[in-house]
Amino acid sequence: ESRLVKALLRSLGEGVPLLLIQAVSRAMSQSGMANLERACVGPQIVVSGGEQTLRYELVEVSPEAWEVRASMRKYLFQQFVAVEEVGLDEPGKVQVIECSMDSQIFRSCALRFELHRQPLDSSGRR
């Protein structure tokens, strides 16, 4: 865990705001991946069994901007639950569906984080 934190801080560089570090680390976490799954259009898919591969990349796109590229692949499952979302207060329709062991689900996204630093005032404060 300490190696991961050091690598994240090294990638972002010195002097970045704590808020940016928190946002990037949250995007590169289990809750960030859950947010990716919830943001996808269509039914929510919950696989039964199988394997899962997660990948995160942190890429500096400019001195003031970074992208978190996240991807998830689920495979080697034979059954999944599809939940159609109806509304915020209404439960969705749930279906259990059998499928081939060759079935896969792949989802990915890129989130961009940019710093917009405020200029210093005459007293040297932001």
The first five atom37 places (N, CA, C, CB, O) and aatype in JSON, in Angstrom:
{
  "aatype": [6, 15, 1, 10, 19, 11, 0, 10, 10, 1, 15, 10, 7, 6, 7, 19, 14, 10, 10, 10, 9, 5, 0, 19, 15, 1, 0, 12, 15, 5, 15, 7, 12, 0, 2, 10, 6, 1, 0, 4, 19, 7, 14, 5, 9, 19, 19, 15, 7, 7, 6, 5, 16, 10, 1, 18, 6, 10, 19, 6, 19, 15, 14, 6, 0, 17, 6, 19, 1, 0, 15, 12, 1, 11, 18, 10, 13, 5, 5, 13, 19, 0, 19, 6, 6, 19, 7, 10, 3, 6, 14, 7, 11, 19, 5, 19, 9, 6, 4, 15, 12, 3, 15, 5, 9, 13, 1, 15, 4, 0, 10, 1, 13, 6, 10, 8, 1, 5, 14, 10, 3, 15, 15, 7, 1, 1],
  "atom_mask": [
    [1, 1, 1, 1, 1],
    [1, 1, 1, 1, 1],
    [1, 1, 1, 1, 1],
    [1, 1, 1, 1, 1],
    [1, 1, 1, 1, 1],
    [1, 1, 1, 1, 1],
    [1, 1, 1, 1, 1],
    [1, 1, 1, 1, 1],
    [1, 1, 1, 1, 1],
    [1, 1, 1, 1, 1],
    [1, 1, 1, 1, 1],
    [1, 1, 1, 1, 1],
    [1, 1, 1, 0, 1],
    [1, 1, 1, 1, 1],
    [1, 1, 1, 0, 1],
    [1, 1, 1, 1, 1],
    [1, 1, 1, 1, 1],
    [1, 1, 1, 1, 1],
    [1, 1, 1, 1, 1],
    [1, 1, 1, 1, 1],
    [1, 1, 1, 1, 1],
    [1, 1, 1, 1, 1],
    [1, 1, 1, 1, 1],
    [1, 1, 1, 1, 1],
    [1, 1, 1, 1, 1],
    [1, 1, 1, 1, 1],
    [1, 1, 1, 1, 1],
    [1, 1, 1, 1, 1],
    [1, 1, 1, 1, 1],
    [1, 1, 1, 1, 1],
    [1, 1, 1, 1, 1],
    [1, 1, 1, 0, 1],
    [1, 1, 1, 1, 1],
    [1, 1, 1, 1, 1],
    [1, 1, 1, 1, 1],
    [1, 1, 1, 1, 1],
    [1, 1, 1, 1, 1],
    [1, 1, 1, 1, 1],
    [1, 1, 1, 1, 1],
    [1, 1, 1, 1, 1],
    [1, 1, 1, 1, 1],
    [1, 1, 1, 0, 1],
    [1, 1, 1, 1, 1],
    [1, 1, 1, 1, 1],
    [1, 1, 1, 1, 1],
    [1, 1, 1, 1, 1],
    [1, 1, 1, 1, 1],
    [1, 1, 1, 1, 1],
    [1, 1, 1, 0, 1],
    [1, 1, 1, 0, 1],
    [1, 1, 1, 1, 1],
    [1, 1, 1, 1, 1],
    [1, 1, 1, 1, 1],
    [1, 1, 1, 1, 1],
    [1, 1, 1, 1, 1],
    [1, 1, 1, 1, 1],
    [1, 1, 1, 1, 1],
    [1, 1, 1, 1, 1],
    [1, 1, 1, 1, 1],
    [1, 1, 1, 1, 1],
    [1, 1, 1, 1, 1],
    [1, 1, 1, 1, 1],
    [1, 1, 1, 1, 1],
    [1, 1, 1, 1, 1],
    [1, 1, 1, 1, 1],
    [1, 1, 1, 1, 1],
    [1, 1, 1, 1, 1],
    [1, 1, 1, 1, 1],
    [1, 1, 1, 1, 1],
    [1, 1, 1, 1, 1],
    [1, 1, 1, 1, 1],
    [1, 1, 1, 1, 1],
    [1, 1, 1, 1, 1],
    [1, 1, 1, 1, 1],
    [1, 1, 1, 1, 1],
    [1, 1, 1, 1, 1],
    [1, 1, 1, 1, 1],
    [1, 1, 1, 1, 1],
    [1, 1, 1, 1, 1],
    [1, 1, 1, 1, 1],
    [1, 1, 1, 1, 1],
    [1, 1, 1, 1, 1],
    [1, 1, 1, 1, 1],
    [1, 1, 1, 1, 1],
    [1, 1, 1, 1, 1],
    [1, 1, 1, 1, 1],
    [1, 1, 1, 0, 1],
    [1, 1, 1, 1, 1],
    [1, 1, 1, 1, 1],
    [1, 1, 1, 1, 1],
    [1, 1, 1, 1, 1],
    [1, 1, 1, 0, 1],
    [1, 1, 1, 1, 1],
    [1, 1, 1, 1, 1],
    [1, 1, 1, 1, 1],
    [1, 1, 1, 1, 1],
    [1, 1, 1, 1, 1],
    [1, 1, 1, 1, 1],
    [1, 1, 1, 1, 1],
    [1, 1, 1, 1, 1],
    [1, 1, 1, 1, 1],
    [1, 1, 1, 1, 1],
    [1, 1, 1, 1, 1],
    [1, 1, 1, 1, 1],
    [1, 1, 1, 1, 1],
    [1, 1, 1, 1, 1],
    [1, 1, 1, 1, 1],
    [1, 1, 1, 1, 1],
    [1, 1, 1, 1, 1],
    [1, 1, 1, 1, 1],
    [1, 1, 1, 1, 1],
    [1, 1, 1, 1, 1],
    [1, 1, 1, 1, 1],
    [1, 1, 1, 1, 1],
    [1, 1, 1, 1, 1],
    [1, 1, 1, 1, 1],
    [1, 1, 1, 1, 1],
    [1, 1, 1, 1, 1],
    [1, 1, 1, 1, 1],
    [1, 1, 1, 1, 1],
    [1, 1, 1, 1, 1],
    [1, 1, 1, 1, 1],
    [1, 1, 1, 1, 1],
    [1, 1, 1, 0, 1],
    [1, 1, 1, 1, 1],
    [1, 1, 1, 1, 1]
  ],
  "atom_positions": [
    [[0.83, -1.19, 0.0], [0.0, 0.0, 0.0], [0.87, 1.25, 0.0], [-0.94, 0.0, 1.21], [0.55, 2.22, -0.69]],
    [[1.94, 1.25, 0.75], [2.81, 2.41, 0.82], [3.5, 2.66, -0.52], [3.85, 2.23, 1.94], [3.71, 3.81, -0.9]],
    [[3.85, 1.58, -1.24], [4.44, 1.74, -2.58], [3.45, 2.4, -3.53], [4.88, 0.39, -3.14], [3.84, 3.25, -4.34]],
    [[2.19, 2.02, -3.43], [1.15, 2.58, -4.29], [0.97, 4.08, -4.01], [-0.18, 1.84, -4.08], [0.86, 4.87, -4.94]],
    [[0.94, 4.44, -2.74], [0.79, 5.85, -2.37], [1.98, 6.66, -2.89], [0.68, 6.0, -0.83], [1.79, 7.75, -3.44]],
    [[3.18, 6.13, -2.72], [4.37, 6.83, -3.2], [4.33, 7.0, -4.72], [5.64, 6.07, -2.8], [4.69, 8.07, -5.23]],
    [[3.91, 5.97, -5.43], [3.83, 6.05, -6.89], [2.79, 7.08, -7.33], [3.48, 4.66, -7.48], [3.01, 7.83, -8.28]],
    [[1.66, 7.12, -6.64], [0.62, 8.11, -6.96], [1.14, 9.52, -6.74], [-0.64, 7.87, -6.1], [0.98, 10.38, -7.61]],
    [[1.75, 9.77, -5.6], [2.27, 11.1, -5.31], [3.38, 11.5, -6.28], [2.8, 11.16, -3.87], [3.45, 12.66, -6.69]],
    [[4.22, 10.56, -6.65], [5.29, 10.83, -7.62], [4.69, 11.18, -8.98], [6.23, 9.61, -7.75], [5.18, 12.08, -9.66]],
    [[3.64, 10.47, -9.39], [3.0, 10.73, -10.68], [2.33, 12.1, -10.74], [1.97, 9.64, -10.98], [2.35, 12.76, -11.77]],
    [[1.73, 12.51, -9.63], [1.05, 13.8, -9.61], [2.04, 14.96, -9.46], [0.03, 13.84, -8.48], [1.74, 16.08, -9.87]],
    [[3.19, 14.7, -8.88], [4.19, 15.75, -8.73], [4.05, 16.46, -7.39], [0.0, 0.0, 0.0], [3.1, 16.24, -6.64]],
    [[5.02, 17.31, -7.12], [5.05, 18.02, -5.84], [4.09, 19.2, -5.85], [6.48, 18.51, -5.54], [3.83, 19.82, -6.89]],
    [[3.56, 19.49, -4.68], [2.76, 20.69, -4.5], [1.34, 20.62, -5.03], [0.0, 0.0, 0.0], [0.68, 21.65, -5.14]],
    [[0.85, 19.42, -5.37], [-0.54, 19.34, -5.84], [-1.47, 19.4, -4.63], [-0.79, 18.03, -6.66], [-1.13, 18.91, -3.56]],
    [[-2.65, 19.99, -4.8], [-3.59, 20.11, -3.69], [-4.07, 18.74, -3.18], [-4.78, 20.95, -4.11], [-4.21, 17.8, -3.95]],
    [[-4.32, 18.67, -1.89], [-4.84, 17.45, -1.27], [-6.14, 17.01, -1.94], [-5.06, 17.67, 0.24], [-6.38, 15.81, -2.09]],
    [[-6.97, 17.96, -2.33], [-8.25, 17.65, -2.97], [-8.04, 16.85, -4.27], [-9.03, 18.96, -3.27], [-8.8, 15.93, -4.56]],
    [[-7.01, 17.2, -5.04], [-6.71, 16.47, -6.27], [-6.24, 15.05, -5.94], [-5.63, 17.21, -7.09], [-6.67, 14.09, -6.59]],
    [[-5.37, 14.91, -4.95], [-4.89, 13.58, -4.55], [-6.07, 12.71, -4.13], [-3.85, 13.7, -3.4], [-6.14, 11.54, -4.5]],
    [[-6.99, 13.27, -3.35], [-8.16, 12.51, -2.9], [-9.04, 12.1, -4.07], [-8.96, 13.32, -1.89], [-9.51, 10.96, -4.13]],
    [[-9.27, 13.02, -5.0], [-10.15, 12.73, -6.14], [-9.56, 11.64, -7.04], [-10.4, 14.0, -6.96], [-10.26, 10.72, -7.45]],
    [[-8.27, 11.74, -7.33], [-7.62, 10.75, -8.19], [-7.58, 9.39, -7.5], [-6.18, 11.21, -8.55], [-7.89, 8.37, -8.12]],
    [[-7.21, 9.36, -6.22], [-7.14, 8.07, -5.53], [-8.53, 7.44, -5.39], [-6.51, 8.24, -4.14], [-8.65, 6.21, -5.44]],
    [[-9.55, 8.25, -5.23], [-10.92, 7.72, -5.15], [-11.33, 7.11, -6.49], [-11.91, 8.83, -4.72], [-11.98, 6.07, -6.54]],
    [[-10.96, 7.78, -7.59], [-11.29, 7.26, -8.92], [-10.59, 5.94, -9.19], [-10.91, 8.29, -10.0], [-11.09, 5.1, -9.95]],
    [[-9.42, 5.74, -8.56], [-8.63, 4.52, -8.78], [-8.88, 3.49, -7.68], [-7.14, 4.86, -8.86], [-7.97, 2.76, -7.3]],
    [[-10.1, 3.45, -7.16], [-10.42, 2.55, -6.06], [-11.61, 1.67, -6.42], [-10.72, 3.34, -4.77], [-12.18, 1.77, -7.51]],
    [[-11.98, 0.81, -5.5], [-13.14, -0.05, -5.7], [-14.42, 0.77, -5.86], [-13.29, -1.03, -4.53], [-15.27, 0.44, -6.68]],
    [[-14.55, 1.85, -5.08], [-15.75, 2.68, -5.21], [-15.76, 3.42, -6.55], [-15.83, 3.69, -4.05], [-16.82, 3.66, -7.12]],
    [[-14.57, 3.77, -7.05], [-14.49, 4.38, -8.37], [-14.97, 3.43, -9.45], [0.0, 0.0, 0.0], [-15.67, 3.84, -10.38]],
    [[-14.59, 2.16, -9.35], [-15.04, 1.17, -10.31], [-16.54, 0.93, -10.2], [-14.28, -0.15, -10.12], [-17.21, 0.74, -11.21]],
    [[-17.07, 0.95, -8.99], [-18.52, 0.82, -8.81], [-19.24, 1.99, -9.48], [-18.88, 0.75, -7.3], [-20.29, 1.8, -10.08]],
    [[-18.67, 3.18, -9.37], [-19.27, 4.34, -10.03], [-19.25, 4.17, -11.55], [-18.53, 5.63, -9.64], [-20.2, 4.56, -12.23]],
    [[-18.17, 3.6, -12.09], [-18.11, 3.33, -13.53], [-19.24, 2.4, -13.94], [-16.74, 2.72, -13.91], [-19.93, 2.65, -14.92]],
    [[-19.43, 1.33, -13.2], [-20.49, 0.38, -13.54], [-21.87, 1.03, -13.48], [-20.44, -0.83, -12.6], [-22.72, 0.77, -14.34]],
    [[-22.11, 1.85, -12.47], [-23.41, 2.52, -12.32], [-23.65, 3.55, -13.42], [-23.51, 3.19, -10.95], [-24.8, 3.81, -13.79]],
    [[-22.57, 4.15, -13.94], [-22.71, 5.22, -14.94], [-23.0, 4.68, -16.34], [-21.45, 6.05, -14.98], [-23.41, 5.44, -17.21]],
    [[-22.79, 3.38, -16.57], [-22.99, 2.81, -17.89], [-24.48, 2.73, -18.22], [-22.36, 1.42, -17.98], [-25.31, 2.43, -17.37]],
    [[-24.79, 3.01, -19.48], [-26.17, 2.95, -19.95], [-26.61, 1.49, -20.02], [-26.32, 3.64, -21.34], [-25.8, 0.61, -20.32]],
    [[-27.86, 1.25, -19.76], [-28.4, -0.1, -19.86], [-28.58, -0.72, -18.5], [0.0, 0.0, 0.0], [-28.39, -0.07, -17.47]],
    [[-28.96, -1.99, -18.49], [-29.22, -2.66, -17.22], [-27.94, -2.83, -16.41], [-29.87, -4.03, -17.46], [-26.85, -2.93, -16.96]],
    [[-28.09, -2.86, -15.11], [-26.96, -3.19, -14.24], [-26.77, -4.7, -14.3], [-27.21, -2.7, -12.75], [-27.73, -5.46, -14.21]],
    [[-25.52, -5.12, -14.47], [-25.18, -6.54, -14.63], [-24.37, -7.0, -13.41], [-24.39, -6.79, -15.95], [-23.37, -6.38, -13.06]],
    [[-24.82, -8.08, -12.79], [-24.1, -8.68, -11.67], [-23.8, -10.12, -12.07], [-24.92, -8.6, -10.32], [-24.72, -10.94, -12.21]],
    [[-22.52, -10.44, -12.24], [-22.17, -11.8, -12.67], [-22.12, -12.72, -11.46], [-20.82, -11.82, -13.41], [-21.9, -12.29, -10.33]],
    [[-22.32, -14.0, -11.74], [-22.26, -15.02, -10.7], [-21.02, -15.86, -10.96], [-23.55, -15.91, -10.69], [-20.95, -16.61, -11.93]],
    [[-20.01, -15.71, -10.08], [-18.77, -16.45, -10.24], [-17.87, -15.81, -11.27], [0.0, 0.0, 0.0], [-17.99, -14.62, -11.57]],
    [[-16.97, -16.59, -11.82], [-16.08, -16.1, -12.86], [-14.87, -15.36, -12.32], [0.0, 0.0, 0.0], [-14.57, -15.39, -11.13]],
    [[-14.19, -14.69, -13.23], [-12.97, -13.95, -12.93], [-13.19, -12.48, -13.27], [-11.76, -14.52, -13.72], [-14.1, -12.12, -14.01]],
    [[-12.33, -11.64, -12.7], [-12.42, -10.2, -12.96], [-11.01, -9.62, -13.03], [-13.26, -9.48, -11.84], [-10.15, -9.96, -12.22]],
    [[-10.79, -8.75, -13.99], [-9.52, -8.03, -14.13], [-9.81, -6.54, -14.1], [-8.76, -8.44, -15.45], [-10.67, -6.06, -14.84]],
    [[-9.11, -5.81, -13.24], [-9.23, -4.36, -13.16], [-7.91, -3.74, -13.58], [-9.63, -3.9, -11.73], [-6.84, -4.27, -13.28]],
    [[-7.99, -2.62, -14.27], [-6.77, -1.92, -14.69], [-6.98, -0.42, -14.52], [-6.38, -2.26, -16.17], [-8.01, 0.13, -14.92]],
    [[-6.0, 0.23, -13.92], [-6.02, 1.67, -13.75], [-4.71, 2.24, -14.3], [-6.22, 2.07, -12.26], [-3.64, 1.68, -14.07]],
    [[-4.81, 3.34, -15.03], [-3.64, 4.06, -15.49], [-3.81, 5.52, -15.1], [-3.43, 3.9, -17.04], [-4.9, 6.08, -15.22]],
    [[-2.74, 6.14, -14.65], [-2.73, 7.57, -14.37], [-1.78, 8.19, -15.38], [-2.3, 7.88, -12.89], [-0.58, 7.9, -15.37]],
    [[-2.3, 9.05, -16.24], [-1.53, 9.63, -17.33], [-1.53, 11.15, -17.2], [-2.1, 9.19, -18.7], [-2.59, 11.77, -17.09]],
    [[-0.35, 11.74, -17.21], [-0.24, 13.2, -17.21], [-0.45, 13.67, -18.65], [1.15, 13.68, -16.64], [0.34, 13.35, -19.53]],
    [[-1.51, 14.44, -18.88], [-1.79, 14.94, -20.23], [-1.25, 16.34, -20.45], [-3.29, 14.91, -20.49], [-1.11, 16.79, -21.58]],
    [[-0.96, 17.04, -19.36], [-0.3, 18.35, -19.4], [0.21, 18.61, -17.98], [-1.29, 19.51, -19.9], [-0.11, 17.85, -17.07]],
    [[0.99, 19.67, -17.77], [1.48, 19.95, -16.41], [0.35, 20.22, -15.41], [2.42, 21.13, -16.45], [0.58, 20.15, -14.2]],
    [[-0.84, 20.53, -15.88], [-1.96, 20.84, -14.99], [-3.14, 19.88, -15.14], [-2.43, 22.26, -15.25], [-4.22, 20.15, -14.61]],
    [[-2.95, 18.77, -15.87], [-4.08, 17.85, -16.1], [-3.61, 16.4, -16.13], [-4.79, 18.2, -17.43], [-2.55, 16.08, -16.66]],
    [[-4.43, 15.53, -15.55], [-4.17, 14.1, -15.5], [-5.44, 13.36, -15.89], [-3.68, 13.66, -14.08], [-6.55, 13.85, -15.68]],
    [[-5.26, 12.17, -16.46], [-6.39, 11.29, -16.74], [-6.22, 10.0, -15.98], [-6.51, 11.02, -18.25], [-5.13, 9.42, -15.92]],
    [[-7.31, 9.55, -15.39], [-7.38, 8.21, -14.83], [-8.13, 7.38, -15.87], [-8.11, 8.18, -13.41], [-9.28, 7.66, -16.19]],
    [[-7.45, 6.37, -16.39], [-8.07, 5.46, -17.35], [-8.32, 4.14, -16.63], [-7.17, 5.24, -18.63], [-7.39, 3.48, -16.17]],
    [[-9.58, 3.78, -16.53], [-9.97, 2.6, -15.77], [-10.7, 1.62, -16.69], [-10.88, 2.99, -14.57], [-11.48, 2.02, -17.56]],
    [[-10.42, 0.34, -16.5], [-11.14, -0.68, -17.25], [-11.39, -1.89, -16.37], [-10.35, -1.09, -18.52], [-10.65, -2.18, -15.43]],
    [[-12.47, -2.59, -16.7], [-12.88, -3.76, -15.95], [-13.31, -4.83, -16.96], [-14.02, -3.43, -14.94], [-14.06, -4.54, -17.89]],
    [[-12.84, -6.03, -16.76], [-13.23, -7.16, -17.6], [-13.69, -8.28, -16.68], [-12.06, -7.63, -18.53], [-12.97, -8.69, -15.78]],
    [[-14.9, -8.78, -16.92], [-15.42, -9.94, -16.19], [-15.59, -11.06, -17.2], [-16.78, -9.6, -15.46], [-16.1, -10.85, -18.3]],
    [[-15.17, -12.27, -16.82], [-15.18, -13.39, -17.75], [-15.25, -14.71, -17.0], [-13.93, -13.34, -18.66], [-15.15, -14.75, -15.77]],
    [[-15.42, -15.8, -17.75], [-15.53, -17.16, -17.2], [-16.7, -17.32, -16.23], [-14.24, -17.54, -16.5], [-16.58, -18.0, -15.21]],
    [[-17.81, -16.69, -16.55], [-19.01, -16.87, -15.74], [-20.09, -17.52, -16.61], [-19.52, -15.49, -15.16], [-20.04, -17.43, -17.84]],
    [[-21.05, -18.18, -15.98], [-22.1, -18.89, -16.72], [-23.49, -18.34, -16.44], [-22.06, -20.35, -16.39], [-24.48, -18.81, -16.99]],
    [[-23.55, -17.35, -15.57], [-24.86, -16.82, -15.19], [-24.66, -15.38, -14.72], [-25.54, -17.7, -14.08], [-23.63, -15.04, -14.13]],
    [[-25.67, -14.55, -14.99], [-25.63, -13.19, -14.46], [-27.04, -12.71, -14.17], [-24.93, -12.24, -15.45], [-28.02, -13.27, -14.65]],
    [[-27.1, -11.67, -13.38], [-28.37, -11.03, -13.04], [-28.39, -9.68, -13.73], [-28.57, -10.89, -11.47], [-27.44, -8.9, -13.61]],
    [[-29.46, -9.41, -14.46], [-29.64, -8.11, -15.1], [-30.77, -7.39, -14.37], [-29.95, -8.25, -16.64], [-31.86, -7.94, -14.19]],
    [[-30.5, -6.16, -13.96], [-31.49, -5.36, -13.25], [-31.81, -4.13, -14.09], [-30.98, -4.94, -11.83], [-30.96, -3.26, -14.27]],
    [[-33.04, -4.07, -14.61], [-33.49, -2.91, -15.37], [-33.87, -1.82, -14.39], [-34.69, -3.27, -16.32], [-34.68, -2.06, -13.49]],
    [[-33.31, -0.64, -14.54], [-33.64, 0.47, -13.64], [-34.92, 1.14, -14.12], [-32.47, 1.5, -13.58], [-35.03, 1.52, -15.28]],
    [[-35.88, 1.28, -13.22], [-37.15, 1.91, -13.55], [-37.14, 3.37, -13.13], [-38.31, 1.17, -12.89], [-37.43, 4.25, -13.93]],
    [[-36.81, 3.62, -11.89], [-36.78, 4.97, -11.35], [-36.09, 4.97, -10.01], [0.0, 0.0, 0.0], [-35.72, 3.92, -9.49]],
    [[-35.92, 6.15, -9.45], [-35.21, 6.26, -8.19], [-35.91, 5.53, -7.05], [-35.04, 7.7, -7.82], [-35.25, 4.91, -6.21]],
    [[-37.23, 5.59, -7.01], [-37.97, 5.01, -5.9], [-38.63, 3.67, -6.24], [-39.02, 5.96, -5.43], [-39.26, 3.05, -5.38]],
    [[-38.47, 3.23, -7.48], [-39.11, 1.99, -7.89], [-38.07, 0.9, -8.13], [-39.95, 2.22, -9.16], [-37.04, 1.15, -8.75]],
    [[-38.34, -0.31, -7.63], [-37.39, -1.4, -7.91], [-37.46, -1.78, -9.39], [-37.7, -2.64, -7.01], [-38.53, -1.73, -10.0]],
    [[-36.34, -2.17, -9.94], [-36.3, -2.57, -11.34], [-36.62, -4.04, -11.52], [0.0, 0.0, 0.0], [-36.64, -4.8, -10.55]],
    [[-36.86, -4.42, -12.75], [-37.12, -5.81, -13.1], [-35.81, -6.59, -13.03], [-37.77, -5.93, -14.51], [-34.8, -6.14, -13.59]],
    [[-35.81, -7.73, -12.37], [-34.61, -8.55, -12.19], [-34.76, -9.83, -13.01], [-34.36, -8.88, -10.68], [-35.79, -10.51, -12.94]],
    [[-33.72, -10.16, -13.79], [-33.71, -11.4, -14.57], [-32.41, -12.14, -14.31], [-33.9, -11.11, -16.08], [-31.34, -11.54, -14.33]],
    [[-32.5, -13.45, -14.08], [-31.32, -14.3, -14.0], [-31.17, -14.95, -15.37], [-31.43, -15.38, -12.84], [-32.1, -15.58, -15.87]],
    [[-29.98, -14.78, -15.96], [-29.77, -15.23, -17.33], [-28.57, -16.18, -17.38], [-29.54, -14.02, -18.28], [-27.5, -15.89, -16.86]],
    [[-28.78, -17.33, -18.02], [-27.7, -18.3, -18.25], [-26.93, -17.85, -19.49], [-28.27, -19.77, -18.42], [-27.51, -17.27, -20.41]],
    [[-25.62, -18.12, -19.52], [-24.82, -17.73, -20.68], [-23.64, -18.69, -20.83], [-24.31, -16.28, -20.54], [-23.41, -19.54, -19.98]],
    [[-22.93, -18.54, -21.91], [-21.76, -19.37, -22.21], [-20.58, -18.94, -21.36], [-21.4, -19.28, -23.71], [-20.48, -17.78, -20.95]],
    [[-19.67, -19.88, -21.08], [-18.43, -19.55, -20.35], [-17.56, -18.59, -21.17], [-17.63, -20.84, -20.03], [-16.63, -17.99, -20.63]],
    [[-17.85, -18.43, -22.46], [-17.11, -17.5, -23.31], [-17.62, -16.07, -23.17], [-17.2, -17.95, -24.77], [-17.04, -15.15, -23.76]],
    [[-18.67, -15.87, -22.42], [-19.23, -14.52, -22.26], [-18.26, -13.63, -21.5], [-20.58, -14.58, -21.53], [-17.52, -14.08, -20.63]],
    [[-18.29, -12.34, -21.85], [-17.44, -11.36, -21.19], [-18.19, -10.04, -21.07], [-16.12, -11.16, -21.97], [-19.08, -9.74, -21.86]],
    [[-17.82, -9.27, -20.08], [-18.28, -7.89, -19.94], [-17.03, -7.04, -19.84], [-19.24, -7.69, -18.68], [-16.13, -7.34, -19.04]],
    [[-16.96, -5.98, -20.63], [-15.83, -5.07, -20.58], [-16.38, -3.66, -20.51], [-14.89, -5.25, -21.82], [-17.22, -3.26, -21.31]],
    [[-15.89, -2.91, -19.54], [-16.29, -1.51, -19.4], [-15.04, -0.69, -19.13], [-17.34, -1.33, -18.26], [-14.12, -1.14, -18.45]],
    [[-15.04, 0.52, -19.66], [-13.88, 1.39, -19.43], [-14.31, 2.85, -19.46], [-12.78, 1.12, -20.48], [-15.38, 3.2, -19.98]],
    [[-13.45, 3.68, -18.9], [-13.71, 5.11, -18.92], [-12.4, 5.86, -18.74], [-14.73, 5.51, -17.82], [-11.39, 5.28, -18.34]],
    [[-12.44, 7.14, -19.04], [-11.32, 8.04, -18.77], [-11.9, 9.25, -18.05], [-10.55, 8.45, -20.1], [-12.84, 9.88, -18.52]],
    [[-11.31, 9.58, -16.91], [-11.71, 10.75, -16.14], [-10.56, 11.74, -16.16], [-12.1, 10.36, -14.67], [-9.43, 11.38, -15.87]],
    [[-10.85, 12.98, -16.51], [-9.8, 14.0, -16.55], [-9.93, 14.92, -15.35], [-9.87, 14.83, -17.87], [-11.01, 15.39, -15.01]],
    [[-8.79, 15.14, -14.71], [-8.69, 16.05, -13.58], [-7.77, 17.19, -13.99], [-8.16, 15.32, -12.29], [-6.65, 16.96, -14.44]],
    [[-8.24, 18.43, -13.83], [-7.46, 19.6, -14.2], [-7.34, 20.55, -13.02], [-8.08, 20.32, -15.4], [-8.27, 20.72, -12.25]],
    [[-6.17, 21.15, -12.91], [-5.94, 22.18, -11.9], [-6.14, 23.54, -12.54], [-4.51, 22.06, -11.28], [-5.62, 23.81, -13.62]],
    [[-6.89, 24.37, -11.89], [-7.06, 25.76, -12.31], [-6.63, 26.6, -11.13], [-8.55, 26.08, -12.77], [-7.44, 26.96, -10.27]],
    [[-5.36, 26.89, -11.11], [-4.81, 27.63, -9.97], [-5.23, 29.09, -10.03], [-3.27, 27.52, -9.95], [-5.22, 29.71, -11.09]],
    [[-5.6, 29.61, -8.88], [-5.95, 31.02, -8.78], [-4.66, 31.82, -8.69], [-6.86, 31.29, -7.54], [-3.7, 31.4, -8.04]],
    [[-4.63, 32.98, -9.33], [-3.42, 33.8, -9.23], [-3.23, 34.33, -7.81], [-3.49, 34.98, -10.23], [-4.19, 34.48, -7.06]],
    [[-2.0, 34.6, -7.48], [-1.69, 35.14, -6.16], [-2.15, 36.6, -6.08], [-0.17, 35.03, -5.85], [-2.04, 37.34, -7.06]],
    [[-2.65, 36.99, -4.94], [-2.99, 38.41, -4.75], [-1.73, 39.18, -4.34], [-4.11, 38.59, -3.67], [-0.65, 38.6, -4.27]],
    [[-1.87, 40.46, -4.08], [-0.7, 41.3, -3.79], [0.02, 40.86, -2.5], [-1.13, 42.75, -3.67], [1.19, 41.19, -2.31]],
    [[-0.68, 40.13, -1.63], [-0.03, 39.67, -0.39], [0.58, 38.27, -0.54], [-1.03, 39.66, 0.76], [1.14, 37.74, 0.41]],
    [[0.46, 37.67, -1.75], [1.05, 36.37, -1.99], [0.11, 35.2, -1.67], [0.0, 0.0, 0.0], [0.54, 34.05, -1.67]],
    [[-1.17, 35.48, -1.39], [-2.14, 34.43, -1.09], [-3.01, 34.16, -2.31], [-3.02, 34.82, 0.13], [-3.18, 35.02, -3.18]],
    [[-3.55, 32.97, -2.35], [-4.48, 32.59, -3.44], [-5.88, 32.93, -3.06], [-4.38, 31.11, -3.78], [-6.8, 32.69, -3.84]]
  ]
}
